[in-house]
Amino acid sequence: MRALPEILAKRPNAHVLIVGDWKVSYGRPPEGKTGWKDVLLDEVKDRLPMDRVHILGRVQYDDFIKILQISRAHIYFTYPFVQSWSMVEAMSAGCMVIGSKTKPVEEFLTHGQNGVLVDFFDKQALIDAAVDGLANPQNYIQMRENARKHIIANYDLRNICMPAQLKLLEDLLNKKTPKAIAGDPRAVLSTVIKAAPVNVPPLPTGKGDQMDVRKAGPDADPSSLDLPVSKATIKPPDKHKPVASQLTEALQLKKAKGRRRSI
């Protein structure tokens, strides 16, 4: 938020879309406030062209995907914490992601290869990265393609993550200790499955400070796009059941299907 006045001053045609709930989910809210939106807006709103700052709040998932598709730059800053799925979705959609140089962002982004990393407290570095990304999108085409390829190759739900989780549960049910438990948890992916080769379509170029990196037009239908991270054909989760129970049921169903084929 503190970087926005300078970013928008240097890019007079740019629009900023801010997505998400401003309520505090972790940590403490600011004193006398329910969230940080008012605190931050009070600090910078006098220097912001508010007609180009769009605070959308929580949006439907399909709308969120469309927002990613028309974004020329996606800024993701966080303290060290569990990685947000929203940044993974942004990379899968082929966004040019500018992330804070913090854990676990560095686990996903390699500076200069599939994204841009800047120091969390370096406001000027963020401003420079955002302005350059908006001004010179042609310089980041390969980076965006690399971001999508990285997510498909390492975090695809249908081919990578779900088989790894099922394999982990199967080993535990069979009283086998997965090799990665005692070491680096990320090694689970490399020890239990092999990533199948995936053909990733090239990303088209566009014009203007808002650009659809997957399909021309802001009204692109996300259901027609290849989004393997989020569009896996699995049973929707039951919000009333623990995740472990759902995965166990999926594993039992998998075994039952195997028995039917063997009879």
PAZAPA-4460 file (N, C-alpha, C; in steps of 0.05 Angstrom, whole numbers, plus 32768, in hexadecimal, padded with zeros to 4 digits):
% residues 263
    n_x    n_y    n_z   ca_x   ca_y   ca_z    c_x    c_y    c_z   seq   type   mol
   8011   7FE8   8000   8000   8000   8000   8011   8019   8000     1      M     A
   8027   8019   800F   8039   8030   8010   8048   8035   7FF6     2      R     A
   804A   8020   7FE6   8058   8023   7FCC   8045   802D   7FB6     3      A     A
   802B   802A   7FBA   8018   8030   7FA5   8019   804D   7F9B     4      L     A
   801B   8061   7FAC   801B   807D   7FA1   8031   8081   7F8B     5      P     A
   8049   8077   7F90   805E   807B   7F7D   805A   806A   7F64     6      E     A
   8051   8051   7F68   804C   803F   7F51   8038   804C   7F3E     7      I     A
   8022   8055   7F49   800C   8061   7F39   8014   807B   7F2D     8      L     A
   8025   808A   7F3B   802F   80A4   7F30   8040   809F   7F17     9      A     A
   8050   808A   7F18   8062   8083   7F02   8054   8075   7EEB    10      K     A
   803D   8068   7EF1   802E   805A   7EDD   8011   8065   7EDD    11      R     A
   800D   807B   7ED0   7FF3   808A   7ED2   7FDB   807B   7EC6    12      P     A
   7FE0   8066   7EB7   7FC9   8057   7EAC   7FC4   803D   7EBB    13      N     A
   7FD4   8037   7ECF   7FD1   801E   7EDD   7FBA   801F   7EF1    14      A     A
   7FAE   8008   7EF4   7F99   8004   7F09   7FA2   7FEE   7F1C    15      H     A
   7F9B   7FF1   7F35   7FA2   7FDE   7F4A   7F89   7FD0   7F54    16      V     A
   7F8A   7FB5   7F53   7F74   7FA5   7F5E   7F7D   7F98   7F78    17      L     A
   7F70   7F9E   7F8E   7F78   7F92   7FA8   7F62   7F7E   7FB0    18      I     A
   7F6A   7F65   7FB3   7F57   7F50   7FB8   7F5D   7F44   7FD3    19      V     A
   7F47   7F3E   7FE2   7F4A   7F30   7FFB   7F3B   7F3D   8012    20      G     A
   7F36   7F2E   8026   7F29   7F37   803E   7F3C   7F47   804F    21      D     A
   7F34   7F5E   8059   7F46   7F6F   806A   7F44   7F67   8087    22      W     A
   7F33   7F54   808E   7F32   7F4C   80AA   7F4C   7F3D   80B1    23      K     A
   7F53   7F3F   80CB   7F6B   7F32   80D4   7F66   7F14   80D9    24      V     A
   7F74   7F03   80CB   7F71   7EE6   80CF   7F87   7EDC   80E2    25      S     A
   7F9E   7EE8   80E1   7FB4   7EDF   80F2   7FC0   7EF9   80FF    26      Y     A
   7FC8   7EF6   8117   7FD4   7F0D   8125   7FBE   7F1F   8131    27      G     A
   7FC5   7F37   8139   7FB3   7F49   8146   7FAB   7F60   8133    28      R     A
   7F92   7F68   8135   7F89   7F7F   8125   7F95   7F99   8130    29      P     A
   7F96   7FAE   8120   7FA0   7FC8   812A   7F8D   7FD2   8140    30      P     A
   7F98   7FE0   8152   7F88   7FEA   8169   7F71   7FFB   8160    31      E     A
   7F59   7FF4   8169   7F41   8003   8162   7F37   7FFE   8146    32      G     A
   7F42   7FEB   8137   7F3A   7FE5   811C   7F35   7FC7   8119    33      K     A
   7F24   7FC0   8105   7F1F   7FA4   8100   7F33   7F98   80EC    34      T     A
   7F40   7FA9   80DD   7F54   7FA0   80C9   7F67   7FB6   80C2    35      G     A
   7F78   7FB1   80AE   7F8D   7FC4   80A8   7F86   7FD6   8090    36      W     A
   7F70   7FD1   8083   7F69   7FE2   806C   7F68   7FFF   8073    37      K     A
   7F58   8006   8087   7F55   8022   808E   7F6F   802F   8097    38      D     A
   7F7F   801F   80A6   7F98   802A   80B0   7FAA   8031   8099    39      V     A
   7FAD   801F   8085   7FBF   8024   806F   7FB3   8039   805C    40      L     A
   7F99   8039   8057   7F8E   804D   8046   7F90   8069   8051    41      L     A
   7F8C   806B   806C   7F8F   8085   8079   7FAB   8090   8075    42      D     A
   7FBE   807E   8073   7FDA   8086   8070   7FE1   8090   8054    43      E     A
   7FD4   8084   8040   7FDD   808B   8024   7FC7   8096   8012    44      V     A
   7FAE   8095   801B   7F98   809C   8008   7F9A   80B8   7FFD    45      K     A
   7FA6   80CB   800B   7FA8   80E6   8001   7FBB   80E8   7FEA    46      D     A
   7FCC   80D3   7FE6   7FDF   80D3   7FD0   7FD7   80BF   7FBA    47      R     A
   7FC0   80B2   7FBE   7FB7   809E   7FAB   7FA1   80A8   7F99    48      L     A
   7FA2   80A2   7F7F   7F8B   80A7   7F6D   7F77   8090   7F72    49      P     A
   7F64   8094   7F83   7F53   807E   7F8C   7F41   8074   7F75    50      M     A
   7F3F   8083   7F5F   7F2F   8079   7F48   7F3F   8063   7F3A    51      D     A
   7F58   805F   7F40   7F68   8049   7F34   7F70   8034   7F48    52      R     A
   7F65   8036   7F60   7F6A   8022   7F75   7F4F   8014   7F7B    53      V     A
   7F4D   7FFB   7F75   7F34   7FEC   7F77   7F37   7FD7   7F8D    54      H     A
   7F2A   7FDC   7FA4   7F2B   7FCA   7FBA   7F13   7FB7   7FB8    55      I     A
   7F17   7F9E   7FB0   7F02   7F8C   7FA8   7EF8   7F7A   7FBF    56      L     A
   7F08   7F78   7FD5   7F00   7F66   7FEB   7F02   7F49   7FE2    57      G     A
   7EF2   7F38   7FED   7EF1   7F1C   7FE6   7EE2   7F19   7FCC    58      R     A
   7EEC   7F09   7FBA   7EDF   7F05   7FA0   7EDB   7EE7   7F9B    59      V     A
   7ECA   7EE0   7F89   7EC6   7EC4   7F81   7EDF   7EBA   7F74    60      Q     A
   7EE3   7E9F   7F76   7EFC   7E93   7F6B   7EFF   7E99   7F4E    61      Y     A
   7EEA   7E95   7F3E   7EED   7E9A   7F21   7EF4   7EB7   7F1B    62      D     A
   7EE9   7EC9   7F2A   7EF0   7EE5   7F26   7F0E   7EEA   7F2E    63      D     A
   7F17   7EDC   7F42   7F33   7EDF   7F4A   7F45   7ED6   7F34    64      F     A
   7F3E   7EC0   7F27   7F4F   7EB6   7F11   7F4F   7ECA   7EFA    65      I     A
   7F39   7ED6   7EF4   7F38   7EEA   7EDF   7F49   7F02   7EE6    66      K     A
   7F49   7F0A   7EFF   7F5A   7F20   7F08   7F77   7F1A   7F03    67      I     A
   7F7F   7F01   7F0A   7F9B   7EF9   7F05   7FA1   7EFA   7EE7    68      L     A
   7F8E   7EF2   7ED7   7F93   7EF0   7EBA   7F98   7F0C   7EAD    69      Q     A
   7F8C   7F21   7EB8   7F90   7F3B   7EAD   7FA5   7F4C   7EBB    70      I     A
   7FB3   7F3F   7ECE   7FC7   7F4E   7EDE   7FE2   7F4E   7ED0    71      S     A
   7FEE   7F65   7ECE   8009   7F67   7EC3   801D   7F62   7ED9    72      R     A
   8017   7F68   7EF1   8029   7F62   7F08   8018   7F5A   7F20    73      A     A
   8021   7F46   7F2E   8013   7F3C   7F46   8027   7F3F   7F5E    74      H     A
   801F   7F50   7F71   8031   7F54   7F88   8028   7F43   7F9F    75      I     A
   803B   7F34   7FAA   8035   7F22   7FC0   804A   7F26   7FD6    76      Y     A
   8042   7F32   7FEC   8054   7F37   8003   8049   7F28   801B    77      F     A
   805A   7F1B   802A   8051   7F0E   8042   8069   7F0A   8056    78      T     A
   8062   7F0A   806F   8075   7F01   8083   8079   7EE3   8080    79      Y     A
   808F   7ED8   808C   8092   7EBB   808B   807A   7EAD   8097    80      P     A
   806C   7E9E   8086   8054   7E8F   808F   804D   7E7B   807A    81      F     A
   8037   7E6C   807D   802F   7E59   8069   8029   7E67   804F    82      V     A
   8034   7E5C   8039   8031   7E69   801F   8014   7E6A   8017    83      Q     A
   800B   7E81   800D   7FF0   7E84   8004   7FEB   7E77   7FE9    84      S     A
   7FD4   7E6A   7FE7   7FCD   7E5D   7FCD   7FCA   7E72   7FB7    85      W     A
   7FC4   7E8B   7FBF   7FBF   7EA0   7FAB   7FD8   7EA5   7F9A    86      S     A
   7FEF   7EA4   7FA7   8008   7EA8   7F97   800D   7E91   7F84    87      M     A
   8007   7E79   7F8D   800A   7E61   7F7C   7FF7   7E64   7F64    88      V     A
   7FDE   7E6D   7F69   7FCC   7E71   7F53   7FD6   7E86   7F3F    89      E     A
   7FE1   7E9C   7F4B   7FEC   7EB1   7F3A   8002   7EA7   7F27    90      A     A
   8014   7E96   7F32   8029   7E8B   7F22   801D   7E78   7F0D    91      M     A
   8009   7E69   7F14   7FFD   7E56   7F02   7FEF   7E65   7EEB    92      S     A
   7FE5   7E7D   7EF1   7FD7   7E8D   7EDC   7FEB   7E9C   7ECB    93      A     A
   8005   7E9A   7ED1   801A   7EA7   7EC1   801E   7EC4   7EC8    94      G     A
   8019   7ECB   7EE1   801D   7EE7   7EEA   803B   7EED   7EED    95      C     A
   8042   7F06   7EEA   805D   7F0F   7EF1   805A   7F16   7F0F    96      M     A
   8065   7F04   7F20   8062   7F07   7F3D   8079   7F16   7F49    97      V     A
   8073   7F2B   7F58   8087   7F39   7F68   8082   7F31   7F85    98      I     A
   8095   7F22   7F91   8091   7F18   7FAC   80A5   7F22   7FC0    99      G     A
   809E   7F21   7FD9   80B1   7F29   7FEE   80C6   7F13   7FF2   100      S     A
   80DE   7F1B   7FF7   80F4   7F08   7FFA   80F3   7EFD   8017   101      K     A
   80DE   7EED   801B   80D9   7EE0   8035   80D2   7EC3   8031   102      T     A
   80D5   7EB3   8046   80CB   7E98   8045   80AD   7E98   8049   103      K     A
   809D   7E88   803B   80A5   7E74   8028   80A4   7E7D   800A   104      P     A
   80A2   7E98   8006   80A1   7EA2   7FEA   80B9   7E99   7FDA   105      V     A
   80D0   7E99   7FE7   80E8   7E91   7FD9   80E8   7E73   7FD2   106      E     A
   80D7   7E64   7FDE   80D5   7E48   7FD7   80C8   7E44   7FBC   107      E     A
   80B8   7E58   7FB4   80AA   7E57   7F9A   80B7   7E68   7F85   108      F     A
   80C0   7E80   7F8D   80CB   7E93   7F7A   80E9   7E92   7F7A   109      L     A
   80F5   7E91   7F62   8111   7E94   7F5E   8115   7EAE   7F4F   110      T     A
   8123   7EC1   7F5C   8125   7EDC   7F51   8131   7EDB   7F35   111      H     A
   8123   7EE9   7F22   812D   7EEB   7F07   8126   7ED3   7EF5   112      G     A
   811B   7EBE   7F01   8114   7EA6   7EF1   80F6   7EA3   7EEE   113      Q     A
   80E8   7EA2   7F05   80CB   7E9F   7F03   80BC   7EB5   7F13   114      N     A
   80CB   7EC9   7F1B   80BF   7EDF   7F2A   80D4   7EF3   7F33   115      G     A
   80CB   7F07   7F41   80DD   7F1C   7F4B   80DA   7F1D   7F69   116      V     A
   80F1   7F1C   7F77   80F1   7F1E   7F94   80FE   7F38   7F9D   117      L     A
   80F1   7F45   7FB0   80FB   7F5E   7FBB   80FA   7F5D   7FD9   118      V     A
   810C   7F6B   7FE6   810D   7F6C   8003   80F2   7F75   800F   119      D     A
   80E9   7F68   8023   80CF   7F6E   802F   80CD   7F8C   8037   120      F     A
   80E2   7F97   8041   80E1   7FB3   804C   80EB   7FC8   8039   121      F     A
   80F2   7FC0   8020   80FD   7FD2   800D   80E7   7FDC   7FFA   122      D     A
   80DA   7FF2   8002   80C4   7FFC   7FF3   80CC   8005   7FD7   123      K     A
   80E4   8011   7FD5   80ED   801B   7FBB   80F2   8004   7FA8   124      Q     A
   80FC   7FED   7FB2   8100   7FD6   7FA1   80E6   7FCC   7F96   125      A     A
   80D1   7FCC   7FA6   80B7   7FC3   7F9D   80AC   7FD6   7F88   126      L     A
   80AF   7FF0   7F8C   80A6   8004   7F79   80B4   8000   7F5E   127      I     A
   80CF   7FFD   7F5F   80DE   7FF9   7F46   80D6   7FE0   7F37   128      D     A
   80D2   7FCA   7F46   80CA   7FB1   7F39   80AE   7FB3   7F2D   129      A     A
   809C   7FBF   7F3B   8080   7FC2   7F30   8080   7FD4   7F18   130      A     A
   808D   7FEA   7F19   808E   7FFD   7F03   809A   7FF1   7EEA   131      V     A
   80B0   7FE2   7EEE   80BE   7FD6   7ED7   80AC   7FC0   7ECB   132      D     A
   809F   7FB0   7EDD   808D   7F9B   7ED3   8076   7FA6   7EC2   133      G     A
   806B   7FBE   7ECB   8056   7FCA   7EBC   805F   7FD7   7EA2   134      L     A
   8077   7FE2   7EA3   8082   7FF1   7E8C   808E   7FDF   7E77   135      A     A
   8098   7FC8   7E7F   80A7   7FB7   7E6C   809E   7F9A   7E6E   136      N     A
   8084   7F95   7E68   807A   7F79   7E6A   8088   7F65   7E59   137      P     A
   8093   7F6E   7E42   80A1   7F5C   7E30   80B9   7F4F   7E3D   138      Q     A
   80C4   7F5D   7E51   80DC   7F52   7E5F   80D5   7F3B   7E72   139      N     A
   80BC   7F37   7E77   80B4   7F23   7E8B   80A3   7F0C   7E80   140      Y     A
   80A2   7F0A   7E65   8092   7EF5   7E59   809D   7ED9   7E61   141      I     A
   80B7   7ED6   7E5E   80C3   7EBC   7E65   80C0   7EB6   7E83   142      Q     A
   80C2   7ECA   7E93   80BF   7EC7   7EB0   80A3   7EBD   7EB7   143      M     A
   808F   7EC8   7EAA   8074   7EC0   7EAF   806F   7EA3   7EA6   144      R     A
   807B   7E9C   7E8F   8078   7E81   7E86   8086   7E6D   7E99   145      E     A
   809D   7E76   7EA3   80AC   7E65   7EB6   809C   7E61   7ED0   146      N     A
   808E   7E76   7ED9   807E   7E74   7EF1   8068   7E5F   7EEE   147      A     A
   805B   7E5F   7ED8   8046   7E4B   7ED3   8051   7E2F   7ED1   148      R     A
   8067   7E2C   7EC2   8074   7E12   7EC0   807D   7E07   7EDB   149      K     A
   8087   7E19   7EEC   8090   7E10   7F06   8079   7E05   7F17   150      H     A
   8062   7E12   7F16   804C   7E08   7F26   8041   7DEE   7F1B   151      I     A
   803F   7DEC   7F01   8034   7DD4   7EF5   8047   7DBC   7EFB   152      I     A
   8061   7DC1   7EF9   8074   7DAB   7EFD   8077   7DA2   7F1A   153      A     A
   8071   7DB4   7F2D   8076   7DAE   7F49   805E   7DAE   7F5B   154      N     A
   8048   7DBB   7F53   8032   7DBE   7F66   8016   7DB9   7F59   155      Y     A
   8016   7DAD   7F41   7FFD   7DA6   7F35   7FED   7D93   7F47   156      D     A
   7FD4   7D99   7F4C   7FC4   7D8A   7F5F   7FBF   7D6D   7F56   157      L     A
   7FB7   7D6A   7F3D   7FAF   7D50   7F33   7FC7   7D3D   7F30   158      R     A
   7FDD   7D48   7F25   7FF4   7D37   7F1E   800A   7D36   7F33   159      N     A
   800B   7D4A   7F45   8022   7D4C   7F57   8019   7D4B   7F74   160      I     A
   800A   7D5F   7F7D   8004   7D61   7F9A   7FF2   7D4C   7FA5   161      C     A
   7FDB   7D46   7F97   7FC9   7D32   7FA2   7FD5   7D16   7FA2   162      M     A
   7FE3   7D0E   7F8C   7FF0   7CF3   7F8E   8005   7CF2   7FA5   163      P     A
   8013   7D08   7FAA   8027   7D08   7FBF   8019   7D05   7FDA   164      A     A
   8003   7D13   7FDE   7FF4   7D11   7FF8   7FE9   7CF5   7FFC   165      Q     A
   7FDD   7CEA   7FE6   7FD2   7CCF   7FE8   7FE8   7CBB   7FEE   166      L     A
   7FFF   7CBE   7FE1   8015   7CAC   7FE6   801F   7CAE   8002   167      K     A
   8020   7CC6   800D   8029   7CCB   8028   8016   7CBD   803C   168      L     A
   7FFC   7CBF   8037   7FE8   7CB2   8048   7FEA   7C94   8045   169      L     A
   7FEE   7C8A   802D   7FF0   7C6E   8028   8008   7C62   8038   170      E     A
   801E   7C70   8037   8036   7C67   8045   8031   7C67   8063   171      D     A
   8023   7C7B   806D   801D   7C7C   808A   800A   7C66   8092   172      L     A
   7FF6   7C61   8081   7FE3   7C4C   8087   7FF0   7C30   8087   173      L     A
   8004   7C2E   8076   8013   7C15   8074   802C   7C14   8087   174      N     A
   802C   7C28   8099   8041   7C2A   80AD   805D   7C2D   80A1   175      K     A
   805E   7C3A   808A   8078   7C41   807E   807E   7C5E   8085   176      K     A
   8097   7C63   808B   809F   7C7E   8091   80AA   7C8B   8077   177      T     A
   809C   7C9F   806D   80A6   7CAD   8055   80C1   7CB8   805A   178      P     A
   80D2   7CB6   8046   80EE   7CBF   8049   80F0   7CDC   804F   179      K     A
   80DD   7CEC   8045   80DF   7D09   8049   80D7   7D12   8064   180      A     A
   80C9   7D01   8074   80BF   7D0A   808E   80D6   7D14   809F   181      I     A
   80EC   7D06   80A0   8102   7D0D   80B1   8114   7D23   80A5   182      A     A
   8110   7D2A   808C   8120   7D3D   807F   8110   7D55   8075   183      G     A
   8116   7D5D   805D   8108   7D73   8051   80ED   7D6B   8047   184      D     A
   80D7   7D77   8052   80BC   7D6F   8049   80B7   7D72   802B   185      P     A
   80C5   7D84   801F   80C1   7D88   8002   80CB   7D71   7FF2   186      R     A
   80DC   7D60   7FFE   80E6   7D49   7FF0   80D0   7D34   7FEB   187      A     A
   80B9   7D37   7FF8   80A3   7D24   7FF4   809D   7D22   7FD6   188      V     A
   809B   7D39   7FC9   8093   7D3A   7FAD   80A7   7D2A   7F9C   189      L     A
   80C0   7D2C   7FA2   80D4   7D1F   7F91   80D8   7D02   7F98   190      S     A
   80CF   7CF9   7FB0   80D3   7CDE   7FB8   80BB   7CCC   7FB2   191      T     A
   80A3   7CD7   7FB0   808C   7CC5   7FAD   8080   7CC6   7F91   192      V     A
   8086   7CDB   7F81   807B   7CDC   7F66   808F   7CE9   7F53   193      I     A
   808A   7CE5   7F3A   809A   7CF3   7F26   8087   7D04   7F15   194      K     A
   808F   7D1D   7F11   807E   7D2F   7F02   807D   7D27   7EE5   195      A     A
   8064   7D24   7EDB   8061   7D1E   7EBE   8066   7D36   7EAE   196      A     A
   8072   7D33   7E96   8077   7D4B   7E85   805D   7D58   7E7D   197      P     A
   805C   7D72   7E7F   8044   7D82   7E79   804A   7D96   7E63   198      V     A
   8039   7D97   7E4F   803C   7DAB   7E3A   802E   7DC4   7E43   199      N     A
   803D   7DDA   7E46   8032   7DF3   7E50   8030   7E06   7E38   200      V     A
   8017   7E0F   7E32   8014   7E21   7E1B   8021   7E3B   7E20   201      P     A
   802C   7E48   7E0B   8039   7E62   7E0F   8025   7E78   7E16   202      P     A
   802E   7E8C   7E24   801C   7EA2   7E2C   801C   7EB8   7E17   203      L     A
   8005   7EC2   7E10   8004   7ED8   7DFC   800C   7EF2   7E08   204      P     A
   8014   7F05   7DF8   801B   7F1F   7E01   8003   7F31   7DFF   205      T     A
   8005   7F49   7E0A   7FEE   7F5B   7E0A   7FF7   7F78   7E0B   206      G     A
   7FE5   7F8B   7E0C   7FEB   7FA7   7E0D   7FDD   7FB3   7E25   207      K     A
   7FE9   7FCA   7E2E   7FDD   7FD9   7E44   7FE7   7FCF   7E5F   208      G     A
   7FE1   7FDE   7E74   7FEA   7FD7   7E8F   7FDA   7FC0   7E9B   209      D     A
   7FC4   7FB8   7E8F   7FB6   7FA1   7E97   7FB7   7F8D   7E7F   210      Q     A
   7FC0   7F75   7E84   7FC4   7F62   7E6E   7FBA   7F46   7E76   211      M     A
   7FAB   7F3A   7E65   7FA2   7F1E   7E69   7FB9   7F0C   7E60   212      D     A
   7FC5   7EFE   7E72   7FDC   7EED   7E6B   7FD4   7ED1   7E63   213      V     A
   7FBB   7EC9   7E65   7FB3   7EAE   7E5D   7FA1   7EAE   7E45   214      R     A
   7F8E   7EC1   7E43   7F7B   7EC1   7E2D   7F71   7EDD   7E29   215      K     A
   7F6F   7EE6   7E10   7F68   7F02   7E0B   7F4D   7F0A   7E17   216      A     A
   7F4C   7F21   7E23   7F33   7F2C   7E2D   7F2F   7F27   7E4B   217      G     A
   7F25   7F3B   7E59   7F21   7F38   7E76   7F0A   7F25   7E7D   218      P     A
   7EFA   7F1E   7E69   7EE4   7F0C   7E6E   7EEA   7EEF   7E67   219      D     A
   7F04   7EE8   7E66   7F0C   7ECD   7E60   7EFF   7EB9   7E74   220      A     A
   7EF5   7EA3   7E69   7EE9   7E8F   7E79   7EFE   7E7C   7E86   221      D     A
   7F02   7E7E   7EA1   7F17   7E6D   7EAD   7F12   7E4F   7EA9   222      P     A
   7EF9   7E47   7EA4   7EF3   7E2B   7EA1   7EFF   7E20   7E87   223      S     A
   7F05   7E32   7E74   7F10   7E2A   7E5B   7F2E   7E29   7E5B   224      S     A
   7F3A   7E31   7E71   7F57   7E32   7E73   7F63   7E1A   7E81   225      L     A
   7F7C   7E14   7E7B   7F8A   7DFE   7E88   7F96   7E07   7EA2   226      D     A
   7F87   7E03   7EB8   7F91   7E0C   7ED2   7F92   7DF4   7EE5   227      L     A
   7FA7   7DE3   7EE1   7FA7   7DC9   7EEF   7FAA   7DCC   7F0D   228      P     A
   7FB5   7DE2   7F17   7FB9   7DE5   7F34   7F9E   7DE6   7F42   229      V     A
   7F8A   7DF3   7F36   7F71   7DF7   7F44   7F59   7DE9   7F37   230      S     A
   7F5C   7DDD   7F20   7F46   7DD2   7F11   7F46   7DB4   7F10   231      K     A
   7F52   7DA7   7F24   7F54   7D8A   7F24   7F38   7D7E   7F27   232      A     A
   7F34   7D68   7F19   7F1A   7D5B   7F1A   7F19   7D48   7F32   233      T     A
   7F16   7D53   7F49   7F13   7D43   7F62   7EFA   7D4C   7F70   234      I     A
   7EF0   7D3B   7F82   7ED8   7D41   7F91   7EDD   7D5A   7FA2   235      K     A
   7ECB   7D6E   7FA1   7ECE   7D86   7FB1   7ED1   7D7F   7FCE   236      P     A
   7EE2   7D8E   7FDD   7EE6   7D87   7FF9   7ECD   7D8C   800A   237      P     A
   7EC9   7D7B   801E   7EB3   7D7E   8030   7EBD   7D8F   8048   238      D     A
   7EB3   7DA8   804A   7EBD   7DBA   805E   7EB8   7DB0   807B   239      K     A
   7EA6   7D9D   807E   7EA0   7D93   8099   7EB2   7D7B   80A1   240      H     A
   7EC2   7D71   808E   7ED4   7D5A   8094   7EF1   7D63   8095   241      K     A
   7F00   7D58   80A8   7F1D   7D5E   80A8   7F2A   7D55   808E   242      P     A
   7F3E   7D64   8086   7F4B   7D5E   806D   7F57   7D42   806D   243      V     A
   7F62   7D3A   8084   7F6E   7D1F   8086   7F59   7D09   8080   244      A     A
   7F41   7D0D   808A   7F2C   7CFA   8086   7F25   7CF8   8068   245      S     A
   7F23   7D0F   805B   7F1D   7D0F   803F   7F32   7D01   802E   246      Q     A
   7F4C   7D06   8035   7F61   7CF9   8026   7F61   7CDB   802B   247      L     A
   7F5B   7CD3   8044   7F5A   7CB7   804A   7F44   7CA9   8039   248      T     A
   7F2C   7CB6   8037   7F17   7CAC   8027   7F1F   7CA9   800A   249      E     A
   7F2D   7CBE   8000   7F36   7CBD   7FE4   7F4A   7CA6   7FE0   250      A     A
   7F5A   7CA1   7FF3   7F6D   7C8B   7FF1   7F5F   7C70   7FF1   251      L     A
   7F4A   7C6D   8003   7F3B   7C54   8004   7F2C   7C50   7FEA   252      Q     A
   7F21   7C66   7FDE   7F13   7C63   7FC4   7F27   7C5A   7FAF   253      L     A
   7F3F   7C65   7FAF   7F53   7C5E   7F9C   7F59   7C40   7F9E   254      K     A
   7F5C   7C36   7FB7   7F62   7C19   7FBA   7F4B   7C08   7FB1   255      K     A
   7F32   7C11   7FB7   7F1A   7C02   7FAE   7F19   7C00   7F90   256      A     A
   7F1F   7C15   7F82   7F1F   7C14   7F65   7F34   7C01   7F5B   257      K     A
   7F4B   7C00   7F68   7F60   7BEE   7F60   7F58   7BD1   7F64   258      G     A
   7F49   7BCB   7F79   7F40   7BB0   7F7E   7F2C   7BA7   7F68   259      R     A
   7F1B   7BBA   7F60   7F07   7BB4   7F4B   7F15   7BAD   7F31   260      R     A
   7F2A   7BBB   7F2B   7F38   7BB6   7F12   7F47   7B9C   7F12   261      R     A
   7F4E   7B92   7F2A   7F5E   7B7A   7F2C   7F4D   7B61   7F2C   262      S     A
   7F33   7B64   7F30   7F21   7B4C   7F31   7F1B   7B42   7F15   263      I     A
***
